[in-house]
Structures are given as structure tokens and as C-alpha cells.
Amino acid sequence: MSINRFTLQLDEIKAAYAAEPNPSLEVRLERIGRIEKMIELNEDKICKALEADFGVRNPIESRLAEFQMIYQACKYSRKHLKEWLKPQLVETPGFLGSSHAWTQLQSMGVVGIMSPWNYPVQLAIIPAIAAFAAGNRVWLKPSERSSRTSGFLASLIQEYFHPTEFCVSTGGVEVAECFAALPFDHLFFTGSEEIGKKVMRAAADHLTPITLELGGKSPAIVDSSAKLKDAAASIVYGKLINSGQTCIAPDYVLIQESDTKTFITELQKAAKQQFSNPLELTGAIDEQQLARWHHLVRDAQDR
């Protein structure tokens, strides 16, 4: 798809938004409810798509790390949305006399979402829930690395939403570059720092407001007050769920040297207890990720 076709499509969505700016509480809740229903009624099929992408993806893990996160986001929005829409009084300077001032939250328009491959359902859908709660329209570009899940998610969204409400564009780098260059009213990107810089540069041409959720290093700090068994259990879970393919998975541990040997033993015990069958661990998303794992193993063996 060319940038011109993308621009025309964005114009259509913006026109639909302009015809219904700042939708009512009821409209926002209905859209959030449709998302929830879409996921609930298709959990098994989504799990199969996830397994096709990862090779191995335990359905229990998918339900915990993908679906439950989405349901919690829906519940949170339903609980608080009415309050969010109320005008918030703010302090008025005394020299303005009896004047009153308040903050009134308003929707922005069309929100573009660029989602990653590691949690390809919840990291696509939760930003969409937030965008709908704020009264916006949504255009999603999911990752091509989780192509089966992205394709199935696109078909579901097409079934449950009008394309000017919530639409999806799948594809590789060329599609992503065109997408990031569009004049969205807001752009939300989740992914690596390297790609995040490229997205930010593209968005800058239109001064598009942007939210970047990027990866980085995630240290775990275990001080002298910690119960080593409990700390090890938490760190192992955070590291091995989704086989470490998580942006906030612990990368390294800072611990007192005197506790190191005991802590390593507790880590080994926790790993065997929580993930007793290595064949049930989530698979690598692709050859690139598998090569990265091999490099990490060799690096550890050389130390």
C-alpha cells in the first residue's frame, strides 16, 4: 500500500471522527465492550494463532499474559470512565475574583498504534482500549514478526468494527514506514529503542504527539532484607514467562556477594519448580530471536 493510499484512508477516518467528536460515555463503553466480546469469544482461536507464531505457546500462559490483561484494562476503564469525563475544578487566582476554572478532557482524533510481536494481542489491544476510552478512533499496525496472530487479529477487528472506528494494516517494513509517517493526532509505539528513534523521526515531520514504550535494561535488586527464596521465585517467573521475550524481564541481579551462592541455588530450584518441563516453555518467535538466545548461552558459558 502506498503512502497516498494510506493518506486517503486516514482522511476517511478523520472525517468520521469529525462527524462524531468527543463521543458520549455510552458510545465509548460500547466500543470497549465490543473489544472484550471479540477477545472472549475467540480465545481458543487466538491461542492457536499464537502457538503458530511461537511454535510453542502454552494456552494457560496466553490466557494469563494476553487475555487477562485485556479484561483488566476493560474493567478499569468501565469503572473510572464516568469520573474521567467530568470537568475537574482547578484553583483560580484571587485577582480573577469570582471566576471559576476547570480542566475538561477531550479526545484527540485518530490514534495510530504500532504494536510488537512479543505479546501481540494485549500490546495491540490495550492501547486501543485506552484510545476508545478517551473518545478516539484507532488505526493499528501490528508486528509482521507475529504474522499469524496479526493476521487473525486483523480479521476479527474487521468483523467487529467499522473501518473508520478501528482498522488494521498488516505488512512489513515498508508498511510500517508509511504508517509512522502519517499525520495522526497521536501515535503510540511499543518496541525497541532503535525502531522507536525511527518512528519518532517520522512523526516529527507532522509534529505528531507520540508515546514510546521502549525496551531497556531491567535490573533486579536483592538487598540484605530480602528472603532469597521468595526473591528467586519472583525473578525466575519474571524472566522465564514467555521465555524472557518480555521488555521488563529481569536482565541481571544486583546482590550482596555473600548471598550469591545461596541465591543461585534458589534460582535453580525455582526454575525447576515453576517450569519443570522445558518443552512447555514458549518458543522463539523466529530465527533472529533463536540466534540471540544461542549467543547468550555461549556468553554465559565463556564466563
C-alpha positions, 0 to 999 in steps of 0.5 A: 500500500502506498503512502497516498493510499494510506493518506486517503484512508486516514482522511476517511477516518478523520472525517468520521471522527469529525462527524462524531467528536468527543463521543458520549460515555455510552458510545465509548463503553460500547466500543470497549465492550465490543473489544472484550466480546471479540477477545472472549469469544475467540480465545481458543482461536487466538491461542492457536494463532499464537502457538503458530507464531511461537511454535510453542505457546502454552494456552494457560500462559496466553490466557494469563499474559494476553487475555487477562490483561485485556479484561483488566484494562476493560474493567478499569476503564468501565469503572473510572470512565464516568469520573474521567469525563467530568470537568475537574475544578482547578484553583483560580487566582484571587485577582480573577475574583469570582471566576471559576476554572476547570480542566475538561478532557477531550479526545484527540482524533485518530490514534495510530498504534504500532504494536510488537510481536512479543505479546501481540494481542494485549500490546495491540489491544490495550492501547486501543482500549485506552484510545476508545476510552478517551473518545478516539478512533484507532488505526493499528499496525501490528508486528509482521514478526507475529504474522499469524496472530496479526493476521487473525487479529486483523480479521476479527477487528474487521468483523467487529468494527467499522473501518473508520472506528478501528482498522488494521494494516498488516505488512512489513517494513515498508508498511510500517514506514508509511504508517509512522509517517502519517499525520495522526493526532497521536501515535503510540509505539511499543518496541525497541529503542532503535525502531522507536528513534525511527518512528519518532523521526517520522512523526516529527515531520507532522509534529505528531504527539507520540508515546514510546514504550521502549525496551531497556535494561531491567535490573533486579535488586536483592538487598540484605532484607530480602528472603532469597527464596521468595526473591528467586521465585519472583525473578525466575517467573519474571524472566522465564514467562514467555521465555524472557521475550518480555521488555521488563524481564529481569536482565541481571541481579544486583546482590550482596556477594555473600548471598550469591551462592545461596541465591543461585541455588534458589534460582535453580530450584525455582526454575525447576519448580515453576517450569519443570518441563522445558518443552512447555516453555514458549518458543522463539518467535523466529530465527533472529530471536533463536540466534540471540538466545544461542549467543547468550548461552555461549556468553554465559558459558565463556564466563 
